[in-house]
């Protein structure tokens, strides 16, 4: 399966999961139903602009339709960011504790 076939299959699956028909997609894209069908069937070429429009209609980020590895890498980055955020918060708490201890020592 080619990359474009994978993208179009993911678009089709997402469209079906949301209960959207070819007619609905065509209406939202301001094209004929046959034109939309041709896009999904790869009879017509899918432009980047049209892909962005389709993603907006499906309320999905464009990257959702690409390789799962991209999605997995994004999730890994988000998880790492959350881990870093937790560590930073712990360091700030530790710093605050140390400052309070030093203040108490200075007051004596």
C-alpha positions in Angstrom: 0.0 0.0 0.0 1.4 3.4 -1.0 1.6 6.3 1.5 -1.2 8.2 -0.2 -3.4 5.1 0.0 -2.7 4.9 3.7 -3.6 8.5 4.2 -6.8 8.1 2.2 -7.7 5.0 4.1 -7.3 6.9 7.4 -9.4 9.7 6.1 -12.1 7.3 5.0 -12.0 5.5 8.4 -12.2 8.7 10.3 -15.1 10.0 8.1 -17.0 6.8 8.6 -16.4 6.8 12.4 -17.9 10.3 12.5 -20.9 9.2 10.5 -20.1 11.6 7.6 -21.2 10.6 4.1 -19.5 11.4 0.8 -22.3 13.9 0.2 -21.7 15.7 3.5 -18.0 15.9 2.9 -18.6 17.2 -0.7 -21.0 19.8 0.6 -18.5 21.1 3.3 -15.7 21.2 0.7 -18.0 22.9 -1.9 -17.4 20.2 -4.5 -19.6 17.5 -6.1 -20.2 14.2 -4.4 -18.5 12.5 -7.4 -15.4 14.7 -6.9 -15.1 13.8 -3.2 -15.6 10.1 -4.1 -12.8 10.5 -6.7 -10.5 11.9 -4.0 -11.1 8.9 -1.6 -10.8 6.4 -4.5 -7.5 8.1 -5.6 -9.0 8.9 -9.0 -8.4 12.6 -8.3 -5.2 13.9 -6.7 -5.4 15.0 -3.1 -3.7 18.4 -2.7 -2.2 19.7 0.6 -4.9 22.4 0.7 -7.7 19.9 0.3 -6.1 17.6 2.9 -6.1 20.5 5.4 -9.8 21.3 4.6 -10.7 17.6 5.1 -8.9 17.5 8.4 -10.8 20.7 9.5 -14.1 19.1 8.6 -13.2 15.9 10.4 -11.9 18.0 13.4 -8.6 16.1 13.3 -5.0 17.4 13.1 -3.5 16.7 9.7 -0.8 14.5 11.1 -3.5 12.1 12.3 -3.7 10.8 8.7 0.0 10.1 8.4 2.3 7.3 9.7 1.4 6.0 13.2 5.1 6.5 14.1 4.5 10.3 13.8 1.6 9.9 16.2 3.6 7.7 18.6 6.5 10.1 18.6 4.2 13.0 19.3 2.7 11.2 22.3 6.2 10.3 23.5 7.2 13.9 23.3 4.1 15.0 25.2 4.8 12.3 27.9 8.4 13.5 28.2 7.2 17.1 28.4 4.9 16.1 31.2 7.7 14.2 33.0 9.9 17.3 32.7 7.2 19.5 34.1 6.8 17.2 37.1 10.5 17.2 37.7 10.7 21.0 37.5 7.8 21.4 40.0 9.6 19.0 42.3 12.9 21.0 42.0 11.0 24.2 42.7 9.5 22.7 45.8 12.9 21.4 46.9 14.4 24.9 46.3 11.6 26.5 48.3 12.2 24.1 51.2 15.9 24.8 51.1 15.3 28.5 51.1 13.0 28.2 54.1 15.6 26.1 56.0 18.3 28.7 55.3 16.1 31.5 56.4 15.4 29.8 59.7 19.1 29.2 60.2 19.8 32.9 59.5 17.2 34.0 62.0 18.9 32.1 64.8 
